Amino acid sequence: MQAIQPKAVIFVQFHITEDSAQPIYIQLAQQIIIGVATGELHPGEQLPATRILGTSLNIDPMTVSKCYQLLKTDGYVEGDRHRGTRISTQLPITTDEIITPELTVALAKGLLQGLTIRQLQDLCQQILLHFHPLPQSTPKMPQS
């Protein structure tokens, strides 16, 4: 009789700040997107089941489910209840119209909090150095 091998499950270090103004499911979703951009998570890789990730982060599994649903709607993950959730193999196309407002707000906040333009440029460069370009695939267009 063979022993049943548990499924390989990825555990990226997620950092949840419970007293943040930002909802936990948004924090988690952003960290998964960053994990893909930095190469910690790869297209096609299985994410932990909602109960497992919820337990490991000491959060409600419904919060994880809400995060996965948001990422699925945006095209970053795919799957269902039976096969589980994995990083999409066809990541969504992000256009300038989508990313510019978010980036503008982030940079404006930095400037208003006392960073200089040069410091913001250096910070952007440091962040970009951690990202890894993905192999070219046929990306999905965002759903309207």
Buried (B, 14 or more C-beta within 10 A) or exposed (E): EEEEEEEEBBEBEBEBEEEEEEEBBEBBBEBBBBBBBEEBBBBEBBBBBBEBBBEEBEBEBEBBBBBBBBBBEBBBBBBEEEEBBBBBEEBBEEEEEEEEEEEEEEBEEBEEEEBEEEEBEEBBEEEEEEEEEEEEEEBBEEEE
